[in-house]
Amino acid sequence: MALPTIITTVPTSVPVGDIEVNPITNRVYFVNPNTTAGTVGVLSTLTNRIIATIQVGRFPLKLAINPRTNRVYVTNFRDGTVSVISGRTNRVIKTLQVGRNPDSVNVNVRTNLIYVSSASGIVTVIDGRSNCIRTTIQIGGRPSAIVINKRTNRIYVTNTINNSVSIINGSTQTVIATIKVGNNPVITPALNPITNRIYVANNLSRFLSVINGGTNKLLKNVQLGRLQSEVILNPLTNRVYVSSAQQVKQGKLFVLNGNTNKVIATRVLSSSSSTFINPITNHLFVSNFNKNRMSVYNASTFKRIAVFPSVTGVNIALNPLTNRLYVANDNSITVIQDGPRLTHHYK
């Protein structure tokens, strides 16, 4: 398999926050989290040039895209709103009030419903067809990260005050279970749609919580002995990667077997790092902020196969159709070809 290669680096002139790609239109969207006048940039992946800058609300945090409808949804933290962007015109077509300090947003592409968490203790459900709010779901506490199993139509919402995960039935828009996890589950969980298991990183606890999506119950707390900062997985190999990189000393990367939920390997991480895995190539990307570089590893053997200086992105978007990664740096986007271009269709 071909090694990952940098295609180009696109200057942005503004800091790059969250970044997402629409694989059907082959466009990349990224937020500039300005506290007074936030914007969303649009990158054409055909030319690797920024083709539009869209004004949204104050302090935009997260993006979500429905590739099938070509709509982009942006949470504006300071305004308590969501901006709805048409990917065809690159214009805001509606702004919806969703509650105080919204951050996480996610889309179920099969139902065309959009879920937004906010500090008001609610999850707002937006109808992607009408661009109107369908309902609000009372969660309480501080709903935070949202992940969706599109196959089962279940929505999982972490709660950083109640230290729990609420499970929403996407057909009835009601909470059907609340599961106690560890302290401060602010990190976006990793969901394996094949095994229907959800892995919840507890930022202030020394264990990872595993939820069985079939029974809606806690399956296991995996003791790690370190506080957690990220959790990612490769559903094709059924391996889970939990990082504990901290700001003051070296962290660790724990590798779990998804069948047994047992730690099968550990590796040392930089004191300040970020991880991403490409399930297609099984390549693990590790950003080292202290050394201002990104290393790429074979996720099975942990052999380092590439090093990219001056690439330090926290946020990475993958286009599964072209097998290209878009890495958000401080004032640029690095484009990486990770193996051959693919031909399968988006699902």
N, C-alpha and C positions, 0 to 999 in steps of 0.2 A: 504494500500500500504506500502511496506517495506521502512524503512528509508534509506537515503543514508549512505553508509559505506565505509571507506577507505580500499582498498584492499592491497595496498602496496605503498611505496615511492621509486622511482628509482633514485639513484644518477646519475648525468650527468657529473660532473667534470668541466663543462663549463656553463656560463650563458645561459638560455633558453629564446629565443625571441618568435616569432610567432610559433604556433603549429597547425597542421592539421592532420586529420585521414582519411585513406582510408578504408571505412567500408567493402569493398569487400575483400581486401587482409588482413584486420585486422592489419595494420601497421600504426604507428604514425610517423610523420616527424616533426622535429623542427629545427629552425635555431639557430646558435651561431653567433650573430651579431658582429663578430670581424672586426675591421676596416682595418686590414692588411691581414688576412687569414681566411675568413669566412668558416663555415662548416654547413652541414645539418646532423643531427643525425637521425637514424632510430631505432625505438623501436618496437620490436615484442610484440604484445599484448597477444599472447598466452603464452609467457614465462615471459613477463614484463622485458625483458633484451634488452639492446642496441646492435643491431647486425651489425651496420655499421656506419661509419662516412665518409661523402662524402665532398671532397674539392670543394668549389664553388668560387665565387668572393669576393671582398672586401665589407664588411658591408652588408651582406644579410639581407633584411628587412622582406619581406612577402613571403608566400607560397600559392600555389593553386594546387589542385589535380583534375585530371580527373579520377575518379574511374573506368570508363569503359575502358579506354585505359591504365590505370596504369602508367600515366605520372605525374611527379611532376615539377612545375614551380617555380623558385626562382628569385626574383629581387635582383640584386647586386647594391646597391645604389652608391657606389664609382666608380664602373667600367662602369656604364651605360649599363649593360647587363642583360639578363635573362638566367639562367642555366636550361636546360631541362634534367631531370633525369628519367631514366628508373626504374620503381619500381620493375621490375623483376630482374635486375642485380645490382641495387643500384649504378649505375655509371652515370656520366654526358655524355649524348650522343650528346649534341650540346650546344653551347653558342652563343646567338644572341645579336647583338648590337641594342638597342631599344631607345636610347636617354638619355639625361643627367639626372642623379639622379632619376631613376625609383623607385617607391615605391609600389603602389597598383597593384595587379594582381588578375584577376578573370577568371573563366572558364565557358563557356556555354557547359555543357556536352552533350546537344542535337545536337549542331552544331559542336562540337569539335574545337571551336575557343577560343583563349586566348586573353584577353585584358589587356594591361599594360599602366599605366599612367606615365608620366615623366615631369621633369621640363622644357623640351624643348617645352612645350605647345602642345604636341601631345599625342594621344592614339595609341599605336602600336597593330596591330591585327596579331596574330600568328596562322598559320594553324597547328593544332595539328596532322594532318595526315602526312604532309611533313616536319614538324618542320622548316618551312620557314616563313618569314614575308610575309603576304598576302597584307597588305596595312598599311598606316599610316593615321590617321584622325586628321586634324588640329582643335584644340580646342581653342588655345590661352590661355593667362594667365598661371595659374598653375593647370593643372588637378591633382586631388588628389585621393580621395576614389572612388572605383568602386563597384557597385552592379548590378546584372543581374536578370531580370525576365525571367526565362527559358521558361515559358509558352507563353509569348508574344514576346520573342526574342527582348527585349528592354534592352539597357545598359544605366545605369545612372552614370554620372561622375560629382563629385563635383569639383568646381573650387575655390581655396582659394584666388586668386587675384581678379577675376571678381565677387566673391560672387554669384555664380550661379550654376545651375545643367544643364549639357548638356545631352540630350536624343538622343541616337544613335539607328537607325534602324539596327538590326543585320543581316538583309537580304541584305541591300544595303551598309552597313557600312558608312552611312551618318548621320550627325546631323540633326534631324528633328524638334528639339525645344530646346530653351535655356530659362531656368526659373530663374528669380531673386529670391534669398533667402536672408538669413541674413549674418552677417559678419563671415568670416573664417569658412566655412563649412568643416573643415578638418576631422571631425569624420565620420566614416563609417556609412551611413544611414541604417535604418532598412526598409526592404521591406516585405510587406505582400502579398504573391502571390495569396491568396484567394480573398482579397478585391481589389487587384491591387492598393494599396496605398503605397507611399514612404514617410518615415519620416526622415527629414533632421535636424540634430542637428547643430545649429549655435553657434560655440564656443564663439564668442564675441558679441552675441546678446541675448536678453532676451525673445526670442520667438523661437518656433519650427515650421518649415515649413512642410506642408503636401501637397504632390503632388498627383493628380489624374492620375494614369497611363493610364486610358482609354482616357482621353481628352488631356493629356500632358499639363495640366495647373495647376497653384497653386490653391489648394483647400482652404487652410486656413493657417494663421499664428496663432499658439496657444501661447498666452501670458503666460509666466511662472514666470517672475520677477527675474530669476536667469540665469547666464551664464551656458552653458551646457557642459558636458564632455563625456556623453555616451547616446546612445539610443538603446534599445533592444525591442523585442516584442515576444508575443506568438500568432502565427496565429490561433491556435485552440480556444483560448479564446477571441481573438481580443482585447487584452490589450497591451498597449504600455507603456514602462517604460523609463523615461528620468531622468538621474542623473545630479546633478549640484555640485558634490563634488569638493571642491577647496582645495588648498594647505595650506591656512592660517586659515580657519575656517570651521565649519560644513556646509555640503551641504544638499540638499534635493533630495528625489526621488519622482518624479511626476508620477502618474498613470493615463493614459488616456483611456477612452472608445473609441475604434477604430471606432465604429459606429457614435458617435456624435462628436468625437475629442475634448471632454471636459475633464478637470481634475476631476477625481472622488475621488482621495485620494492623500495624501502626507505623506512622512515619512522622518525622519532625517537620514542622512548618515554621516559617519566619514569624517573628513577633507581630507582624502586621501583613496579612495576606488575604487573598480571596481565591475561590476555586470555582471551576466550571467544567462540566463533562459533556463531550459530544457523544451521544449514544451510538451514532452511526459508525464512527471510527474507534470508539472506546478510548479516546484521547482525553487526558486530564490536564486542564490548563490551570496553572497556579501563578497568580500575580504576587510578586514580592515588592511591596511598596518601599521597604528600606533600601533595597538594591536597585530599585527603579527598572525592573525587568519582569518578563513573564517566561516561565518554563513550561514545557509541554512534555507529558509523560505517557507512556503506554500504561493504561490504568490496570492492566493485569499483572505486568511484570515490574512496574514502577521504574522502568528504564527511561532516562531522560532522552528525548529524541530531538528537541529543539529548544533554543533560547532566543528570546526576542528582547533586545535592549530597548529601553524607553517606552515599553508597553506595560501599563499599570492599571488597566481598567478593572473597576469593581463590577460593572454591569456589562454583560455580553449577550448579544442576540444571535441566534443561529437560524439561517435559512436552510431548512432540510431539503429543499429542492435543488439548491446549488451547492450545498455543503460549504457555505461560506459563513464565517463568523465576523461580527461587527463589535469591536471592543471600544467601549467608551472610556477615553482618557480625559484629562483635565480640560484640554482645549483642542481635542482632535478625536477622530474615529479611525482605528486601525482595521483594515480589511484583511482577513486571513483566509486563504483557501486551504481547507483541511481535508486533503485527499481529493479524489475525483468528483466531478459534478455528477449529480444523480438525476434519474429520469422519472422516479415514481411520483404519483400525484398526491396533493395535499388531502388529508382526511381529517 
